[in-house]
């Protein structure tokens, strides 16, 4: 019996148990790619607790962290197909399906929390429509801290990165690598330490959070605070699973999700401050990017923005107009 089949049988058995016990309890599994200590995971754990409290235990959500149940690339499909009722993933992983999902990872389009929130407000209705077409519903979306360059030396220009194997996690990071003459390699966050230890990658662009989670001080020396973009995660639910809930349970999930989104944005900002300091405390040199590096990345950002506009078409144009671009 394959893994997904076992999950389905387990869910069916749990439903039979709840019925036979005379207590109408619904159990949801919610996979996430990130470790227990990550602020996204902690926020979702609090969301699950609030749902349980608000429903008096009639809806019980179990988190499966660090890709322990389902690998990151498979989470969206698993939720869509009803293998699990809900899950968390990086929004821009879906950019290959529709460019709208990738706008939060266009370099230097929105490089502050204020601009990131404004961009999300413009993107959200389009994203919800795309998800709904596949039987999915957005619960909430929370940004990572701004992205910066990690390397084994100080980088003062793109020439210092040329030829390096570069960790990519979506189409945007792959394109950054290509335009900077690096070699993109898809690596999940949980695999970063092993990838560096084995030489599969030599540099990356990611958040202070992922840097600390990965203990980058074991294999890197410099973090360049480029604040390139603020990619977001999202928690989604299978619409059919949501529709099976009672009205009271639906309200509890919706209310807890709204609270999680507000709390998550606040946690992200605090995370930026705390994790950047933690990098310093562990011996990582935090560097203000040179003017040359800023200018070169701005040129890359302009190129990627124009490419994104072309892929996104009229819908992308409408999104950027709503954003004020």
C-alpha positions, 0 to 999 in steps of 0.5 A, spaced: 500 500 500 502 506 498 503 512 502 497 516 500 493 510 500 495 509 507 493 516 509 486 515 506 485 509 510 487 512 516 483 518 515 477 513 514 478 509 520 479 515 524 472 517 522 469 511 523 472 511 530 469 518 531 462 516 529 462 509 533 464 514 540 458 518 539 462 524 538 462 528 531 469 530 531 473 531 524 480 530 524 485 534 519 492 533 517 496 539 515 503 538 512 508 544 512 515 544 509 518 547 515 521 545 522 517 546 529 521 552 531 520 556 525 515 562 526 511 560 520 510 553 523 509 556 530 503 561 527 500 555 524 500 551 531 497 557 534 492 557 529 490 549 530 489 550 537 485 556 536 480 552 532 480 546 537 478 551 542 473 555 538 470 548 536 470 545 543 474 540 540 470 538 534 475 540 529 482 537 531 488 539 526 494 535 526 501 539 524 506 535 520 512 539 520 519 539 516 516 535 510 515 529 515 508 527 511 508 530 504 514 533 501 513 541 499 512 540 492 506 535 493 503 539 498 498 543 493 496 537 489 495 533 495 490 538 498 487 539 491 486 531 491 483 530 498 489 526 500 490 531 506 484 537 507 489 542 508 497 544 507 502 550 507 506 552 501 510 557 498 506 561 494 511 562 488 512 555 487 506 555 483 508 560 478 509 555 473 502 554 473 500 561 473 504 568 473 500 571 478 502 566 484 509 569 483 509 576 483 511 576 491 518 574 488 519 579 483 526 582 485 525 589 488 518 590 486 516 590 493 522 590 498 518 592 505 513 590 509 508 596 507 509 595 500 509 587 500 502 588 504 500 593 498 502 588 493 498 582 497 492 586 497 492 587 489 494 579 488 489 576 493 483 576 489 486 573 483 490 568 487 483 566 490 480 565 484 485 561 481 485 556 487 477 556 487 478 553 480 481 547 483 477 546 489 482 550 493 480 555 498 485 560 501 486 561 509 491 565 510 498 568 507 504 570 511 511 573 508 518 571 510 523 576 512 526 580 506 531 576 502 538 576 502 545 573 499 548 568 503 556 566 501 562 564 503 565 571 502 563 578 501 560 579 495 561 586 492 559 585 485 555 580 481 562 578 478 563 575 485 558 570 484 559 568 477 559 560 476 557 559 483 552 553 484 546 557 487 540 554 491 533 556 487 527 554 490 522 557 485 522 560 478 524 567 480 530 565 484 532 560 478 532 566 473 536 571 478 541 565 478 541 565 470 542 573 470 547 573 475 551 567 471 550 562 476 548 555 476 541 554 479 540 548 483 533 546 486 534 545 494 528 545 499 529 549 505 530 542 509 536 540 505 540 546 505 545 544 510 546 537 506 547 541 500 552 545 502 556 540 505 556 536 499 558 542 494 551 541 491 550 549 492 555 554 494 551 560 495 543 562 496 538 568 497 533 567 502 531 570 509 534 570 516 529 565 518 532 560 513 539 562 515 538 560 522 534 554 521 539 551 517 545 554 522 548 557 516 554 559 520 557 552 520 558 552 512 557 560 510 561 566 513 557 572 510 549 575 509 548 581 504 542 584 507 539 586 500 532 586 502 530 583 495 523 581 496 518 578 501 516 571 499 509 569 502 507 562 504 500 560 504 495 555 508 490 552 503 484 548 504 480 543 500 474 546 499 470 540 499 473 538 506 471 545 508 464 545 506 463 539 510 464 543 516 458 545 520 457 553 520 460 554 527 466 550 525 467 554 518 466 560 522 471 558 527 476 556 522 475 563 518 476 567 524 482 563 527 485 564 520 484 572 520 487 572 526 493 568 524 494 572 518 495 578 522 499 575 527 503 572 522 505 579 519 507 581 526 511 575 527 515 576 521 517 583 522 520 581 529 523 575 526 527 579 521 530 583 527 531 577 532 534 572 526 538 577 523 541 578 530 542 571 531 546 570 525 551 576 527 551 572 534 553 566 531 559 569 527 556 571 520 558 577 518 552 581 516 553 586 510 550 592 507 550 591 500 555 595 496 552 600 491 555 596 485 551 590 487 545 594 489 545 597 482 546 590 478 541 587 482 536 593 480 537 591 473 536 584 474 530 586 478 527 590 472 529 585 467 525 580 471 519 585 472 518 586 465 519 578 463 513 577 469 509 582 466 509 579 459 507 572 462 502 575 466 498 578 460 492 583 462 491 580 469 498 582 471 497 589 468 491 589 472 494 587 478 500 592 478 495 597 476 491 595 483 498 595 486 500 602 484 505 600 479 
